[in-house]
Amino acid sequence: MASGKVLIYGGRGALGASCVQFFKKHNWWVGSIDLTENDAADANIVVDRDADWVAQETAVLSKVEAELKGDSLDAIICVAGGWAGGNAKKDLAKNADLMWKQSVWSSAISATVGANHLKPGGVLVLTGANPALEGTPGMIGYGMAKAAVHQLTKSLAGEKSGLPDNSLVVSILPVTLDTPMNRKWMPDADTSTWTPLEFLSELFHKWTKGEDRPANGSLVKLITKDSKTELVIV
């Protein structure tokens, strides 16, 4: 008997794969939504990258319903996303469009899945970004998209958002995650200020059990110093 059911949107990325592995280790049923399959998951929903937003939402909803077979989800964790730099001088629309697709589409589709399949008292985690609390002149498209995720979080936490009663909706706001790609591209960085993936997987697991939950609608900054991570609620 599974401990619970969780859906990881972005289940093939570094953080998503860590979440899939962690929840599986704790005897959960785990579904992965991504552009490719995660073999460790119990179910895989592959998104057509060439489909538009509405088509992606329709397809994901249909596939989730088929996989759940009438059951409900304890948690939906959306850690899909990406990064692009750039200012208003060149490729602003191109970069902003990419960021919107990676962060906002996935977050909004996660919200729709939550409204339809999350248990009362369930957890919906979205992924914002600490820099997007202020201006991001060197990565405008990224900042715009992440700020939209922050706003979505606040909206979903309000009355009549469509989510089940007593749901918890939060956005994590990482600074730098300790991923293989970050280590590759920033080999000289101080990794004692990077947030470990395992820390986040454990945090999500605690929230699903009702432990140490922040207030609904919180934006949760992850501040890591000397390899210790502190949560700062915005």
C-alpha positions in Angstrom: 0.0 0.0 0.0 1.5 3.3 -1.1 2.0 6.0 1.6 0.4 8.6 -0.8 0.3 9.9 -4.3 2.4 12.7 -5.6 2.9 14.2 -9.1 6.2 15.8 -10.0 6.0 18.3 -12.9 9.5 18.4 -14.3 10.3 14.9 -13.0 13.3 14.5 -15.4 15.2 17.6 -14.2 17.8 17.5 -11.5 15.4 18.6 -8.7 12.5 16.7 -10.1 14.4 13.5 -10.4 15.6 13.9 -6.8 12.0 14.3 -5.7 10.9 11.2 -7.6 13.7 9.2 -6.0 13.0 10.5 -2.5 9.2 9.9 -2.6 9.7 6.4 -4.1 12.1 5.6 -1.3 9.4 6.5 1.2 6.9 4.2 -0.6 4.9 6.8 -2.4 3.2 6.4 -5.8 5.0 8.9 -8.0 3.9 10.3 -11.3 6.3 12.3 -13.5 5.3 14.9 -16.0 8.1 16.1 -18.4 9.2 16.2 -22.0 10.7 12.7 -21.6 10.1 9.8 -19.2 11.6 9.1 -15.8 12.0 5.3 -15.6 12.0 5.5 -11.8 8.4 6.9 -11.7 5.3 4.7 -11.4 3.6 6.7 -14.2 4.9 9.0 -16.9 3.0 11.8 -18.7 5.1 13.1 -21.6 4.3 16.6 -22.7 4.4 17.5 -26.4 6.8 20.5 -26.5 5.3 21.7 -29.8 1.7 21.8 -28.5 0.2 25.1 -27.4 -0.7 25.9 -23.8 -4.3 24.9 -24.1 -3.4 21.6 -25.9 -0.8 20.8 -23.2 -3.2 21.4 -20.4 -5.9 19.3 -22.1 -3.5 16.4 -22.7 -2.0 16.5 -19.2 -5.4 16.6 -17.5 -6.6 13.7 -19.6 -3.5 11.5 -18.9 -3.5 12.3 -15.2 -7.1 11.3 -14.9 -6.4 8.0 -16.7 -3.4 7.2 -14.4 -5.3 8.0 -11.2 -8.3 5.9 -11.9 -10.5 7.8 -9.5 -7.9 8.3 -6.8 -6.8 11.8 -5.6 -3.3 13.3 -5.2 -1.7 14.2 -1.9 0.7 16.6 -3.6 1.7 18.2 -6.8 5.2 19.5 -7.0 6.1 21.7 -10.0 9.8 22.1 -10.4 9.8 22.5 -14.1 11.6 25.6 -15.4 14.7 27.0 -16.9 16.9 30.1 -17.2 17.7 32.6 -19.9 19.6 35.8 -19.6 19.2 39.0 -21.7 17.9 42.5 -21.5 15.6 44.6 -23.7 18.3 45.1 -26.4 18.0 41.7 -28.2 15.7 38.7 -28.2 13.5 39.9 -25.3 10.4 38.4 -26.8 12.2 35.2 -27.7 13.7 34.7 -24.2 10.5 35.8 -22.4 8.4 33.4 -24.5 10.8 30.5 -23.6 10.7 31.4 -19.9 6.9 31.7 -20.0 6.5 28.3 -21.5 8.9 26.6 -19.1 7.7 28.3 -15.8 4.3 29.8 -16.3 2.7 27.1 -18.5 3.9 24.3 -16.2 2.7 26.1 -13.1 -0.7 27.0 -14.4 -1.2 23.4 -15.7 -0.2 22.1 -12.2 -2.8 24.4 -10.7 -5.5 23.0 -13.0 -4.5 19.5 -12.1 -4.6 20.4 -8.5 -8.1 21.9 -8.8 -9.3 18.7 -10.3 -7.4 16.0 -8.6 -5.8 17.2 -5.3 -7.2 16.0 -2.0 -8.6 18.5 0.5 -5.6 19.6 2.6 -3.3 18.6 -0.2 -0.1 20.4 -1.2 0.7 22.3 -4.4 4.3 23.5 -4.7 5.4 25.9 -7.4 8.9 27.3 -8.2 9.5 31.0 -8.2 12.9 32.7 -7.9 14.5 35.0 -5.3 15.8 37.5 -7.8 12.3 38.0 -9.2 11.2 39.8 -6.0 13.0 42.8 -7.5 14.0 44.0 -11.0 16.1 41.6 -13.1 17.6 43.8 -15.8 20.1 41.1 -16.9 17.5 38.4 -17.3 14.2 40.2 -18.0 12.3 37.3 -19.5 13.2 35.1 -16.5 12.2 37.7 -14.0 8.8 38.3 -15.7 8.0 34.6 -15.7 9.0 34.0 -12.1 7.1 37.1 -10.9 4.0 35.6 -12.6 4.5 32.4 -10.7 4.6 34.4 -7.5 1.4 36.1 -8.4 -0.2 32.8 -9.3 0.7 31.4 -5.9 -1.0 34.4 -4.1 -4.1 34.0 -6.3 -4.4 30.2 -5.7 -4.2 30.8 -2.0 -7.3 33.0 -2.0 -10.9 32.1 -1.7 -12.7 30.8 -4.8 -9.4 29.9 -6.5 -10.8 26.5 -7.4 -8.4 24.5 -5.2 -9.8 22.0 -2.6 -10.5 23.1 0.9 -7.5 23.6 3.2 -5.0 23.2 0.4 -1.5 24.5 0.9 0.0 26.5 -2.0 3.5 27.7 -1.8 6.3 28.8 -4.1 9.9 28.0 -3.3 12.4 30.8 -4.1 15.8 29.2 -4.6 19.0 31.2 -5.1 21.3 28.5 -6.4 20.5 24.8 -6.3 23.4 22.2 -6.1 22.8 20.5 -9.4 25.3 18.7 -11.7 24.9 21.4 -14.3 25.5 24.3 -11.9 28.7 22.5 -10.7 29.7 22.1 -14.3 29.2 25.7 -15.4 30.3 27.3 -12.1 33.3 25.1 -11.0 34.9 27.9 -8.9 31.7 28.9 -7.0 31.3 28.6 -3.3 29.0 25.6 -3.1 28.4 26.1 0.6 25.9 28.7 -0.4 24.0 26.3 -2.7 20.9 24.5 -1.6 21.1 20.7 -1.7 18.4 18.9 -3.7 17.9 16.4 -0.9 17.0 19.2 1.5 14.1 20.2 -0.8 12.9 16.7 -1.3 12.7 16.3 2.5 11.0 19.6 2.9 8.3 18.7 0.4 7.8 15.4 2.1 7.4 17.1 5.5 4.8 19.5 4.1 2.8 16.6 2.6 2.6 15.1 6.2 1.4 18.4 7.6 4.7 19.2 9.4 6.1 22.7 9.6 3.9 24.0 6.9 4.2 27.7 6.1 1.1 29.9 5.7 -1.0 29.3 2.6 0.3 31.5 -0.3 3.8 31.9 1.1 6.8 32.6 -1.0 9.6 30.6 0.7 13.1 31.9 0.2 15.9 29.3 0.5 18.9 30.9 2.0 21.9 28.6 2.3 25.1 29.7 4.1 27.9 27.4 5.4 26.0 24.5 3.9 23.0 25.1 6.2 19.7 26.2 4.6 17.2 28.6 6.3 13.7 29.2 5.2 12.7 32.9 5.0 9.0 33.5 4.4 8.1 36.5 2.2 
